[in-house]
């Protein structure tokens, strides 16, 4: 697709550069021109100050000879754009008479809309960090002749958590910089504009009022408090996750509105999380991540419960039934053709691989890499409508927000990416959180709500459409941790265990012993780095 880009004649923001680089690096798009239009009016003083926080450069990086045209205003802009014969226009300007360009080219004019207002990225981040909502919405909109005809092409929600304005601005740029390139890919693969959001209208444009000095002062105090809290937590606070059992099938959680009764396993010094069930002779097997606070690396451990699912049984954990040099977690279990398979999260290896149990639970063989060269987070595999499906998020792009799908006709066959990837970008309900299940003939998928904290709660989404070209789901129930229970600070896995359901939850606790070990470890690492620098003149350390 041929793309024309419009922007203000001002220094380049990192968001603009990221967007153009994503388009230039895509095999589905080609930038035919960049047209700079002088900003029609100077922004207010505080808006100008906010824009200084973002990293900016004076000139466009090398774009392989893409022509850059300058305009002193909007006169004859339509004629200039048309002369390049683009298929779509990406308008990165803050203002301007953009509706006059709607309908000029085949696939229309696309603009980012931050929080439903005409604010730019900097003002959006300011209000996001200051606001009371756990997440803020960003849209890529195809502009119509009137606001009622605007259509959302891509939409996502970004967490309001953050201790740095600059850091949150960079996160926003990473979050949505590739959206125009994604839409180009989807158009070329499917032959039409994205259908997942095709009939949804963009939010009405708000007032975009100027931020005030009192708001800026309040934000400075808030960010300082968050930064201090984060640093203290890194040294003194640990998350203690544990596995629990609900003696109800997983689909009952859709019907039961009361707080489910949870029986918790005996707590361990290292935490255990991400439980998945395997029916074995004489009871139920549980595979789960076990994390050591000092080693800071996960491994897969195993616990056997008896036929009565007695969580106090003296069966004990078998540690490290699956361990690699990289971090392992989320040991997702798949049964196929009489075999037991495990697809653990191993994003540090840059792949999603499947392991076959040669002798369950302690002997595993790496059978195949399902998704190579991709940092898959929480890979979740299931069968639906005659195909195998793999859902996961991307550690590099957005581990809590950017949901990707692959599909295959055979579990160990060729896996193909969904043309709409990432099919969803929502920190509130994208990242997988356990086993999908059916109820009443409908398909449901647990997903993490990471808007306030990692693994804060679980949404159960109903999948309304899942094909090799389309995906659509809606959240139907949110399950939060019991605030009066022993693990009140998070919940992030629900998994099927027959007539029972496994889950995990966390509490945050003060741990002075862990602080001492962390301080010792940091000191040792510092001494090693210093020694290596001193011995590095000859390129070796003996």
C-alpha positions in Angstrom: 0.0 0.0 0.0 1.2 3.5 -0.8 1.0 5.8 2.2 1.2 9.6 2.3 2.2 11.1 5.7 1.1 14.6 7.0 2.8 16.2 9.9 3.5 19.6 11.5 6.6 21.4 10.5 8.3 21.0 13.9 11.1 18.8 15.3 10.3 15.1 14.9 9.0 13.3 18.0 10.0 9.8 18.7 6.4 8.7 18.2 6.4 10.1 14.6 9.8 8.5 13.9 8.6 5.2 15.3 5.4 5.2 13.2 7.3 6.0 10.0 10.0 3.4 10.7 7.3 0.8 11.3 5.7 1.7 7.9 9.0 1.7 6.1 10.0 -1.7 7.6 6.7 -3.3 6.7 6.5 -5.4 3.5 2.9 -4.3 3.2 3.4 -0.5 3.0 5.5 2.1 1.2 5.7 5.7 2.1 5.4 7.8 -1.0 5.7 11.2 0.6 6.0 13.2 3.8 4.2 16.6 3.7 5.0 19.1 6.5 2.4 21.7 7.2 3.1 24.7 9.5 1.2 24.4 12.7 -1.8 26.8 12.5 -1.5 28.2 16.0 1.0 28.2 18.8 0.1 26.0 21.7 -0.3 27.3 25.2 2.7 27.7 27.5 2.1 24.5 29.5 1.5 22.5 26.4 4.8 23.8 25.0 6.5 22.8 28.2 5.0 19.3 28.0 6.3 18.8 24.5 9.8 19.6 25.6 9.8 16.4 27.7 9.6 14.1 24.7 12.8 13.3 22.8 12.9 15.2 19.5 15.2 15.4 16.6 15.5 18.1 13.9 15.7 15.9 10.8 14.1 12.7 9.6 16.3 9.6 9.7 17.2 8.1 6.3 14.0 6.8 4.7 15.5 5.6 1.4 14.8 8.7 -0.6 11.2 9.4 0.5 10.4 12.9 -0.7 9.6 15.5 2.0 7.5 18.5 0.9 7.0 21.7 3.0 3.8 23.8 3.0 3.4 27.1 4.7 -0.3 26.4 5.2 -3.1 24.1 4.1 -3.8 25.7 0.7 -3.8 23.3 -2.1 -2.9 20.5 0.3 -5.4 18.1 -1.3 -3.9 18.6 -4.7 -0.4 18.0 -3.5 -1.4 14.8 -1.7 -3.3 13.5 -4.7 -0.3 14.0 -6.9 1.5 11.2 -5.1 -1.5 8.8 -5.7 -1.5 7.3 -2.2 -3.9 4.5 -1.1 -4.2 6.0 2.4 -3.1 9.1 4.3 -1.6 9.0 7.8 -2.2 12.3 9.4 0.2 12.9 12.4 -0.7 16.6 12.8 -2.1 17.9 16.0 -4.8 20.1 14.3 -5.8 21.2 10.8 -8.8 20.9 8.5 -8.4 17.2 8.2 -12.0 16.4 7.4 -11.6 18.1 4.1 -9.3 15.3 3.1 -11.7 12.5 4.1 -12.6 10.5 1.0 -9.8 11.8 -1.0 -8.1 8.4 -1.4 -9.3 4.8 -1.5 -8.7 3.8 2.2 -9.2 7.3 3.6 -7.3 9.5 6.1 -6.2 7.9 9.4 -5.5 9.8 12.6 -4.6 8.9 16.2 -7.0 9.9 18.8 -5.8 10.0 22.4 -8.5 9.5 25.1 -11.2 10.7 22.7 -9.9 14.3 22.7 -7.9 16.4 20.2 -5.0 16.4 22.6 -1.6 15.3 21.4 0.4 12.4 22.9 2.1 14.6 25.6 -1.2 16.0 26.9 -2.8 12.6 26.9 0.0 11.1 29.0 -0.2 14.1 31.4 -4.0 13.4 32.0 -3.5 9.7 32.0 -0.9 9.8 34.9 -3.0 12.3 36.7 -6.4 10.6 36.2 -8.4 8.3 38.4 -9.1 5.7 35.8 -6.8 2.6 35.7 -6.4 2.8 31.9 -6.7 5.3 29.0 -7.8 4.6 25.5 -6.0 5.3 22.2 -7.6 4.8 18.8 -6.5 4.9 15.1 -9.5 6.3 13.4 -10.5 6.5 9.7 -11.9 10.1 9.5 -15.2 10.6 7.9 -16.8 13.7 6.5 -18.6 14.1 9.8 -17.8 12.8 13.3 -20.7 10.4 13.1 -18.9 8.6 10.2 -15.6 8.1 11.9 -14.6 4.5 12.2 -12.1 2.9 14.6 -9.4 0.8 12.8 -7.4 -0.1 15.8 -8.0 0.6 19.5 -6.2 -0.1 22.7 -6.0 0.7 26.4 -2.8 1.7 28.2 -2.3 1.5 32.0 -2.2 4.7 33.9 0.5 3.3 36.3 3.8 5.0 36.1 6.4 6.9 38.1 7.9 8.9 35.2 6.3 11.2 32.6 9.1 10.5 30.1 8.8 6.8 30.6 5.1 6.7 30.1 5.4 8.8 27.0 7.9 6.3 25.6 5.6 3.5 26.5 2.7 5.2 24.6 4.9 5.5 21.5 5.9 1.8 21.6 2.2 0.9 22.3 0.8 2.3 19.1 3.6 3.2 16.7 3.0 0.1 14.5 -0.8 0.5 14.1 -0.8 2.0 10.6 1.5 -0.7 9.4 -0.8 -3.4 11.0 -3.8 -1.9 9.2 -1.9 -2.0 5.9 -1.1 -5.6 6.4 -4.6 -6.6 7.3 -6.0 -4.7 4.2 -3.7 -6.5 1.9 -4.3 -9.9 3.4 -8.1 -9.7 3.8 -8.9 -7.2 1.0 -10.8 -4.8 3.3 -10.5 -2.5 6.3 -10.3 -4.2 9.7 -13.6 -5.8 10.5 -13.1 -6.3 14.3 -13.8 -2.6 14.9 -15.5 -1.8 11.6 -18.9 -1.0 12.9 -17.8 0.8 16.1 -17.6 4.6 16.0 -14.8 6.6 17.5 -15.3 8.4 20.8 -16.6 11.9 20.5 -13.9 14.5 20.5 -13.6 16.2 23.9 -12.6 19.7 24.7 -8.9 19.2 25.0 -8.6 21.9 27.6 -5.2 23.3 28.5 -3.5 21.6 31.5 -3.2 23.9 34.5 -0.3 24.7 36.7 -2.0 23.3 39.8 -2.5 20.0 37.9 1.2 20.0 37.0 2.3 20.5 40.6 -0.1 17.8 41.7 1.4 15.4 39.1 4.9 16.2 40.2 4.1 15.3 43.8 2.3 12.1 42.7 5.1 10.9 40.4 7.7 11.6 43.2 5.6 9.5 45.6 5.2 6.6 43.1 9.0 6.6 42.4 9.9 6.5 46.1 7.3 3.7 46.7 8.7 1.7 43.7 12.3 1.9 44.9 11.4 0.9 48.5 9.3 -2.0 47.2 12.2 -3.2 45.0 14.3 -3.6 48.1 11.9 -4.6 50.9 8.7 -6.0 49.4 8.2 -9.5 47.8 5.3 -11.0 46.1 4.2 -14.3 47.6 2.1 -16.3 45.2 0.3 -19.5 46.1 -2.0 -22.0 44.4 -5.6 -22.6 45.5 -8.4 -25.0 44.7 -12.1 -24.2 44.1 -14.3 -27.3 44.3 -16.4 -26.1 41.4 -16.0 -26.5 37.6 -14.5 -23.5 35.8 -17.7 -22.6 33.9 -19.5 -22.3 37.3 -17.5 -19.1 37.9 -19.7 -17.5 35.2 -22.9 -18.3 37.1 -21.8 -18.0 40.8 -21.8 -14.4 41.8 -20.7 -15.1 45.4 -17.0 -15.1 46.4 -15.8 -18.6 45.6 -14.5 -20.7 48.5 -10.8 -21.4 48.0 -8.6 -24.0 49.7 -5.0 -22.9 49.6 -2.0 -25.2 49.4 0.5 -25.0 52.3 2.7 -22.0 51.6 6.4 -22.4 50.6 9.4 -20.2 51.0 9.6 -19.8 47.2 6.3 -18.8 45.5 4.3 -21.0 43.2 2.0 -19.8 40.5 0.5 -20.5 37.1 -1.1 -23.9 38.1 -2.3 -26.4 35.4 -3.9 -29.8 36.0 -3.2 -33.3 34.7 -5.5 -36.2 35.5 -3.3 -39.1 36.7 -3.8 -42.4 38.3 -4.8 -42.0 41.9 -5.6 -38.3 41.8 -4.7 -35.0 40.2 -1.3 -33.7 39.2 -0.5 -30.0 39.3 2.4 -28.4 37.3 3.2 -24.9 38.2 5.9 -22.3 38.1 8.2 -22.2 41.2 10.2 -18.9 41.6 13.1 -18.4 43.9 13.5 -14.8 45.2 17.3 -15.1 45.3 18.0 -17.0 42.0 15.3 -14.8 40.3 14.5 -17.5 37.7 11.5 -19.7 37.4 11.3 -23.5 36.9 8.5 -26.0 36.6 7.5 -28.1 39.6 4.9 -30.8 40.3 2.5 -31.7 43.1 0.2 -34.7 43.3 -3.1 -34.5 45.1 -5.0 -37.6 46.1 -8.5 -38.6 44.9 -10.2 -36.4 47.4 -8.0 -33.5 46.3 -6.8 -33.0 49.8 -4.6 -29.9 49.8 -3.1 -30.9 53.1 -2.0 -34.3 51.9 1.7 -35.2 52.6 2.4 -35.8 48.9 4.9 -32.9 48.6 6.3 -31.0 45.7 8.7 -32.5 43.2 11.0 -29.5 42.3 12.3 -28.7 38.9 10.6 -31.4 36.8 11.4 -29.1 33.9 14.2 -26.5 34.1 16.2 -24.6 31.4 19.0 -22.0 31.6 16.2 -19.4 30.9 13.2 -18.5 33.0 10.2 -20.8 32.7 6.7 -20.2 33.8 3.0 -20.8 32.8 3.4 -24.6 32.1 0.4 -24.9 29.8 -0.7 -28.5 29.5 -2.2 -30.0 26.2 -3.5 -33.5 25.7 -3.4 -34.8 22.1 -3.3 -38.2 20.6 -2.7 -40.0 23.9 0.3 -37.8 24.8 0.8 -35.1 27.4 2.5 -31.9 26.1 3.6 -28.8 28.0 4.1 -25.4 26.4 5.8 -23.3 29.0 6.5 -19.6 28.7 10.1 -19.3 27.7 10.2 -15.8 26.1 13.8 -15.3 27.1 14.7 -18.0 24.5 12.8 -16.1 21.9 10.4 -18.9 21.0 7.3 -20.8 22.0 8.3 -24.5 22.2 6.3 -27.7 22.9 7.7 -30.5 25.2 6.3 -34.1 25.2 6.2 -36.0 28.5 8.3 -39.2 27.9 7.7 -40.1 31.6 5.4 -37.8 33.3 6.1 -35.7 35.3 9.9 -35.7 35.4 11.1 -36.5 31.9 10.3 -34.2 29.0 11.6 -34.0 25.4 11.5 -30.8 23.3 9.3 -31.8 20.4 9.2 -28.7 18.3 9.4 -24.9 18.2 5.9 -23.8 17.4 6.6 -20.0 17.1 10.3 -19.2 16.4 11.8 -15.7 16.8 9.0 -14.4 18.9 9.0 -13.6 22.6 5.7 -15.3 23.4 4.3 -14.6 26.9 1.8 -17.1 28.4 1.2 -19.2 25.3 -2.2 -20.8 25.5 -3.2 -23.6 23.0 -6.6 -25.1 22.5 -8.7 -26.7 19.7 -11.8 -25.0 18.3 -13.7 -25.4 15.1 -11.3 -28.0 13.7 -8.2 -25.9 14.2 -5.5 -25.5 16.8 -5.2 -22.0 18.2 -2.3 -20.4 20.1 -2.9 -17.1 22.0 -0.1 -15.2 23.6 1.2 -11.7 24.1 4.6 -10.3 23.0 7.2 -9.5 25.6 9.0 -7.0 23.4 5.9 -5.2 22.1 3.6 -5.3 25.1 3.6 -8.3 27.5 0.3 -7.2 29.2 -1.5 -5.6 26.2 -0.7 -6.9 22.7 -2.6 -10.2 22.0 -1.4 -12.3 19.1 -3.0 -15.4 17.6 -1.6 -18.3 15.5 -3.4 -21.2 14.1 -2.6 -24.7 12.7 -4.4 -27.8 11.4 -2.2 -30.1 13.4 -0.6 -29.5 16.8 2.9 -30.3 15.6 2.2 -28.8 12.1 2.8 -25.4 10.6 1.6 -22.5 12.6 0.4 -19.4 10.7 0.0 -15.9 12.2 -3.4 -14.3 12.2 -3.6 -11.5 9.7 -5.0 -9.1 12.3 -2.1 -9.5 14.7 -2.1 -8.1 17.2 -5.8 -8.8 17.4 -6.2 -6.8 20.6 -4.3 -4.2 22.6 -5.8 -3.8 26.0 -3.9 -3.9 29.3 -7.2 -4.8 31.0 -8.0 -8.0 29.3 -5.5 -9.2 26.7 -2.8 -11.3 28.4 -3.8 -15.0 28.7 -4.7 -16.2 32.2 -5.4 -19.9 31.9 -7.4 -22.5 30.0 -10.2 -21.4 27.6 -13.5 -23.3 28.1 -16.9 -23.7 26.6 -20.2 -23.1 28.4 -23.7 -23.1 26.8 -22.1 -23.6 23.4 -20.0 -20.5 23.7 -16.2 -20.1 24.0 -14.7 -18.2 26.9 -11.1 -17.1 27.6 -9.6 -16.0 30.9 -7.3 -12.9 30.6 -5.3 -10.9 33.0 -6.3 -7.4 34.2 -2.9 -5.6 34.5 -4.2 -2.1 34.5 -3.4 -1.4 38.2 -0.7 -4.0 38.8 0.7 -7.1 37.1 -1.7 -9.9 37.6 -4.2 -7.7 39.5 -7.4 -9.7 38.5 -8.8 -11.9 35.8 -11.5 -11.1 33.2 -13.4 -13.9 31.6 -14.0 -12.9 27.9 -16.6 -14.4 25.7 -15.1 -15.0 22.2 -17.8 -13.9 19.7 -15.8 -14.4 16.5 -12.7 -16.5 15.9 -11.7 -17.4 12.3 -8.5 -17.3 10.3 -9.3 -13.6 9.4 -11.4 -12.3 12.2 -11.4 -12.1 16.0 -13.7 -10.4 18.4 -14.3 -10.9 22.2 -16.1 -9.1 25.0 -15.4 -9.2 28.7 -18.3 -10.7 30.7 -17.0 -11.2 34.3 -14.2 -9.9 36.4 -12.7 -12.0 39.2 -10.8 -10.0 41.8 -8.7 -11.4 44.7 -10.5 -11.6 48.0 -9.4 -8.5 49.9 -10.1 -10.1 53.3 -8.4 -13.4 52.4 -4.7 -14.4 52.8 -3.8 -13.4 49.3 -5.5 -10.0 48.6 -3.2 -8.3 46.1 -3.5 -10.2 42.9 -5.0 -13.1 40.9 -3.8 -14.1 37.5 -4.5 -17.7 36.5 -7.7 -19.8 36.3 -7.3 -23.4 34.9 -9.6 -26.3 34.2 -9.3 -29.3 36.6 -12.5 -31.3 35.8 -15.0 -30.7 38.5 -12.6 -28.4 40.2 -10.8 -25.2 39.2 -7.2 -24.2 40.0 -6.2 -20.6 40.6 -3.4 -18.6 42.1 -3.2 -15.3 44.0 -0.6 -13.2 45.7 0.0 -11.0 48.7 2.8 -8.5 49.1 4.8 -8.8 52.2 7.8 -7.1 53.9 10.8 -9.4 53.8 14.0 -8.1 55.5 15.8 -11.4 54.9 15.2 -11.0 51.1 16.5 -7.4 51.4 19.7 -8.7 52.9 20.1 -11.3 50.2 19.3 -8.7 47.4 21.8 -6.2 48.9 24.5 -9.0 49.1 23.8 -10.0 45.5 24.0 -6.4 44.3 27.2 -5.9 46.1 28.8 -9.1 44.6 27.7 -8.1 41.1 29.1 -4.6 41.6 32.5 -6.0 42.7 32.5 -8.4 39.7 31.9 -5.6 37.3 34.6 -3.4 38.8 37.1 -6.3 38.7 36.3 -7.1 35.1 36.7 -3.5 34.1 40.1 -3.4 35.8 41.2 -6.7 34.2 39.7 -5.9 30.9 42.7 -4.2 29.3 44.0 -7.5 28.0 40.5 -8.7 27.1 40.4 -11.5 29.7 39.9 -12.3 33.4 41.9 -15.0 35.0 
